């Protein structure tokens, strides 16, 4: 009986030592390529402070910047033009759930978020547009959801995310809506975090 009780206690201590700890603070940094919907390319950087609300879940605030080169539709012309967004800044509340039983450093996760995206001005190459005052077209601000999934291995993190940002109207210098930009984008991220405990402790 004593041996059985000792074994149960040791197993419990071991399981507790392997799990990420609730109540711990962590800070993450991620970067990677960003791919706008319907074509284009870009890059993103995310900084995300979090708090572990459980051994397998946390909530945080993601501060993100994405630079995107993407297609811009000009209403008076049948073809699209490539536009360059100098910076897409976002502040997003996040929630992640981890599929980890406490016995491994390997932790797959899924996550969701909802936040505020500030879409900067768009510069269009107007060399092929005759007699049109295009200039720098101002975009606007959007609230939008985000979904993501990936894995954590030790303190390293790799994932994929999709940001469902609505299209934005583009205006000329007179304030007239003359086009739109597609703002949704898919991102691959690679990064690390500090703090928060470990998935498995030796």
Secondary structure, DSSP 8 states (H G I E B T S, - for coil): -HHHHHHHHHHHHHHHHHS--TT-EEEEEEEEEEEETTSEEEEEEEEEEEEEEETTEEEEEEEEEEEEEEEEEETTSSSEEEEEEEEEEEEEEEEEEEE--SS-SEEEEEEEEEEEEEE--EEE--TT-TT----EEB--EEEEEEEEEEEEETTEEEEEEEE----EEEE-TTS-EEEEE---EEEEEEEEEEES--SS--
